[in-house]
Amino acid sequence: MTALRPEHDAGQDGPYEQGAYEAAGAFEAAVDRLADPLNDPLPGRHASPWFRADSIPAEASGAQAERPAQVQAQTQAPQGPQSPEEAPREWYDPEGFERDWYGQQAPAPAPVPAPVPEPRVRPAPPPLPPDDQTIGLRTGLEPDPAGGAEGFRESRPDAEPDSEGTDPEPRTGGRAERRRAAKGRGRRRVEQRPDTAAPAAAQADKPMSRVEARRAARAAKDSPAVVASRVTGELFITFGVLMLLFVTYQLWWTNVRADQYAGKETHKIQDDWAKGDRNPGVFEAGQGFAIIHIPKLDVVAPIAEGISKEKVLDRGMVGHYGEGALRTAMPSAKQGNFALAGHRNTHGEPFRYINRLNPGDLIVVETQDAYYTYKTTKTLPQTSPSNVSVINPVPQGSGFTGPGRYITLTTCTPEFTSTYRLIVWGKMVDERPRSKGKPDALVG
């Protein structure tokens, strides 16, 4: 092959000398003197990275033979065993290349540890008053011999002097800090629980997709069973409230209204009697004509004609059986049974406690002309509502054997029901004209 030669430099004076580098070994020697190893295109000590000494083509064998013996000895591989130092090395030396190209590299500096901040020391507390004994007992301080009469140090039973006999180092901090430390001794430390609110809050802030939003809305929506139970509960609550209002109306308000109406009717009857207005012997249905007094029960109620529930009984008045087959005698009749009916509960309840009447208790009926006094003889605790024989002219079961002037009181039983009837009988014992004044039963 033709050996490579350096080109003629631009600006060089004189012609290019053809035979300057053609002598054997002159070109290699010139190359070896080059400082830059990258300019060496031939194998050798500074070979190109694309060539090795053992990969030179056979055509260059002639040129190699012309080299001086010294150069050939360097390029030929030694025969026999070689030490590791003498073994052939690669043409490329990275350490040497860095040293030749970039210069000597300084070693990497060792890491410098971060400076540790010095602990702060609290300033010593101000000097204490000179009262040694009082202050020592209250604050746990004792005089310090080294400090004189005004010096104090903290009395620490658990502190031990060091090996040299000097006092232990005093505690840092103020008096309040030492008190808090003393209070904290022996207490259990509360373990800090992991904060689970932060992940939950982060998950709640995360926006939901459309599918997740639909699922959340579907989960938040009440099921049909829950809706039905809720409606049923509301209905029961409403029904309970209505029942409570109805009971309140029946047991309390009806009595208030009936008492008001009965009181007005009583005053009206008394006013008519005072005016001298005389009424015929036959009265219209619902018309008041007398007043009944039961001193033992403190009952004063007007008596009206008929036993109509709406016109008479529900208005707090006592009704007289005076219509149809149930017609009975008036108090002024020479014989007969004067039968009355009244509510036991609600609507004024004038006959609420007639079951407490005993034989001998008096009942007074006041009319426009006279006072009629009856004495209780017998009580029938319970009978059928259809037993009308109890109001006959001679009532059955009353114990009366012949005609006379009797009174019969009827009401419902048991209380707050109308299943049966309670009967009380009495016999007239006195008839007193109004001109003679009230009877003794009303005077006392």
Secondary structure as UniProt FT lines:
FT   TURN            10..11
FT   TURN            24..25
FT   HELIX           26..32
FT   HELIX           37..39
FT   TURN            45..46
FT   TURN            49..50
FT   HELIX           53..55
FT   HELIX           58..60
FT   HELIX           61..65
FT   HELIX           69..75
FT   TURN            84..86
FT   HELIX           94..102
FT   HELIX           132..139
FT   STRAND          141..143
FT   HELIX           145..150
FT   STRAND          152..154
FT   TURN            157..158
FT   TURN            163..164
FT   HELIX           175..184
FT   TURN            185..186
FT   HELIX           197..205
FT   HELIX           210..220
FT   HELIX           224..248
FT   HELIX           249..253
FT   HELIX           254..275
FT   TURN            285..286
FT   STRAND          288..294
FT   HELIX           295..297
FT   STRAND          299..306
FT   TURN            309..312
FT   HELIX           313..315
FT   STRAND          318..320
FT   HELIX           324..326
FT   TURN            331..332
FT   STRAND          336..341
FT   TURN            347..348
FT   TURN            350..353
FT   HELIX           354..356
FT   TURN            359..360
FT   STRAND          362..366
FT   STRAND          370..383
FT   TURN            385..386
FT   HELIX           388..391
FT   TURN            396..397
FT   STRAND          405..413
FT   TURN            415..416
FT   STRAND          420..433
FT   HELIX           434..436
FT   HELIX           440..443
//
